[in-house]
Amino acid sequence: MGRLINAKKDDTLVRNFAINLFKEFWGIDMIGTPQEKNLIDLKESHEGKFGCELEHGQNTGSHWENEHYCMLSGLGFPTVNAPIRKEKHFLPEYYFYNKLVDNRESYLINQFLRTNKDFTQFILIESDVFRDPNKRIYTKFKAGNSWEVENWMSFRREHVKTYNLIGGKWVLEK
């Protein structure tokens, strides 16, 4: 028995969080894309070239201190993981329903942002890291909400930026 393929996850909470985060933390106005179109989750509102793909994690507190989540990849060291379906946003072009999608304006600048459940931590994977074959590790494992093994991309802690909310301010981990 597999997971429902057509079930759409409502990511309104993580979208709203990220829109506010980009505005307050980086001064960038972002807008959400239509969820049903399978586009990158957020686009910069002015020119629309820069985008951010989002993942709302299900752990509370620190991802890196939760062995269940950071060791899911089975690599023997902590990783943050992105579903393989997110990779298309970091390619110059890709096929979607047999149609070639031109992504050359944004794939070099897009970002991937994963939050924890309570929005007190986010992990940012920048485009150059996401695309670097020396930093991206293809993995396969069964996530907690799935019945089957899935394809993932895993990234070491030292290759990503982790921010924690401390005293109402976002602080980059060293």
C-alpha positions in Angstrom: 0.0 0.0 0.0 1.5 3.3 -1.1 0.9 6.9 -0.2 -1.9 8.8 -2.0 -0.2 10.1 -5.1 -2.7 12.9 -5.8 -3.0 14.1 -2.3 -1.9 17.7 -2.1 -0.3 19.0 1.0 -1.5 22.5 2.1 1.7 24.5 2.6 0.1 27.8 3.4 1.7 28.0 6.9 5.3 27.5 5.6 4.6 29.9 2.6 3.4 32.6 4.9 6.3 32.1 7.2 8.8 32.3 4.4 7.2 35.4 2.8 7.5 37.2 6.1 11.0 35.9 6.7 12.3 37.1 3.3 10.8 40.5 3.8 11.9 41.0 7.4 15.3 39.2 7.3 16.5 40.0 3.8 14.3 42.8 2.6 13.0 40.8 -0.3 9.3 40.8 -1.3 8.2 37.3 -2.2 4.9 36.0 -3.5 3.4 32.5 -3.5 2.9 30.7 -6.8 -0.3 28.6 -7.4 0.1 25.4 -5.3 -1.6 23.2 -7.9 0.8 24.2 -10.7 3.9 22.4 -9.3 6.0 25.5 -9.6 8.6 26.7 -7.2 6.8 27.7 -4.0 7.8 31.4 -3.9 9.0 33.9 -6.4 10.6 37.3 -5.9 7.7 39.8 -6.6 9.6 42.4 -8.7 11.2 40.5 -11.5 10.2 37.0 -10.6 13.5 35.4 -11.4 14.6 34.3 -7.9 12.6 31.6 -6.3 12.6 29.6 -3.1 11.4 26.0 -2.8 10.0 25.2 0.7 9.7 22.2 3.0 7.9 22.3 6.3 9.6 19.7 8.5 7.7 17.8 11.1 10.3 18.0 13.9 10.2 20.5 16.7 13.4 22.2 18.0 16.7 21.6 16.3 16.9 19.4 13.2 20.5 18.6 14.0 19.7 17.4 17.6 16.9 15.1 16.5 18.6 11.9 15.5 15.4 10.6 13.9 15.4 13.4 11.4 19.0 14.2 10.8 20.0 10.5 10.5 17.2 9.4 8.1 19.5 9.2 5.1 21.3 6.3 6.6 24.7 7.7 5.7 26.1 7.5 9.2 26.4 11.3 9.6 23.7 14.0 10.0 22.1 15.4 6.9 19.2 17.6 5.9 17.2 16.0 3.1 15.3 17.3 0.1 12.9 15.2 -1.9 14.3 14.4 -5.4 11.2 16.1 -7.0 12.6 19.5 -5.8 15.7 19.1 -7.9 14.0 20.4 -11.0 14.1 24.0 -9.6 17.9 23.8 -9.7 18.3 22.6 -13.3 18.5 24.8 -16.4 15.5 23.0 -17.9 13.4 20.0 -17.1 10.4 18.1 -18.5 7.0 18.4 -16.8 4.2 16.4 -18.2 6.2 15.9 -21.4 6.7 19.6 -21.8 10.2 21.2 -21.7 10.3 23.9 -19.0 13.0 26.6 -19.4 14.4 27.4 -16.0 17.6 29.2 -17.2 16.7 32.6 -15.6 16.4 31.2 -12.1 18.1 27.9 -11.5 21.4 29.5 -10.6 19.9 31.7 -7.9 17.0 29.6 -6.5 17.2 28.5 -2.9 15.7 25.7 -0.8 14.4 26.5 2.7 13.4 23.8 5.2 11.8 24.8 8.5 11.0 22.9 11.6 7.4 22.4 12.7 7.3 25.3 15.1 9.2 27.8 12.9 12.1 28.3 15.4 14.7 27.0 13.0 15.2 27.1 9.3 17.9 25.5 7.1 18.9 27.2 3.9 20.4 25.4 1.0 21.7 27.8 -1.6 21.7 27.0 -5.3 25.4 26.4 -5.7 25.3 23.9 -2.8 22.1 22.3 -4.2 23.7 21.8 -7.6 27.3 20.8 -6.4 27.8 17.1 -7.0 30.5 17.1 -4.2 27.9 18.4 -1.7 24.7 16.7 -2.9 24.4 13.1 -2.1 21.7 11.0 -3.8 20.0 8.7 -1.3 17.0 6.4 -0.9 15.0 5.9 2.3 11.6 5.7 3.7 10.4 8.9 5.3 8.1 8.8 8.3 4.9 9.7 6.3 5.5 7.2 3.4 4.9 3.5 2.9 7.7 3.1 0.4 11.4 4.0 -0.2 11.8 7.3 -2.0 14.6 9.1 -3.7 16.2 12.1 -1.9 19.1 14.5 -2.0 21.0 14.7 1.3 23.3 17.5 2.4 25.9 17.7 5.2 25.5 20.2 8.0 28.6 22.0 7.1 27.3 22.7 3.5 24.1 24.4 4.6 23.2 27.4 6.7 21.2 26.8 9.8 19.4 29.7 11.5 17.8 29.5 15.0 15.3 32.0 16.5 17.0 33.2 19.7 15.5 36.1 21.7 13.3 37.0 18.7 16.2 37.3 16.3 17.5 34.9 13.7 21.0 33.7 14.5 23.2 31.8 12.1 24.8 28.7 13.6 28.6 28.6 13.5 
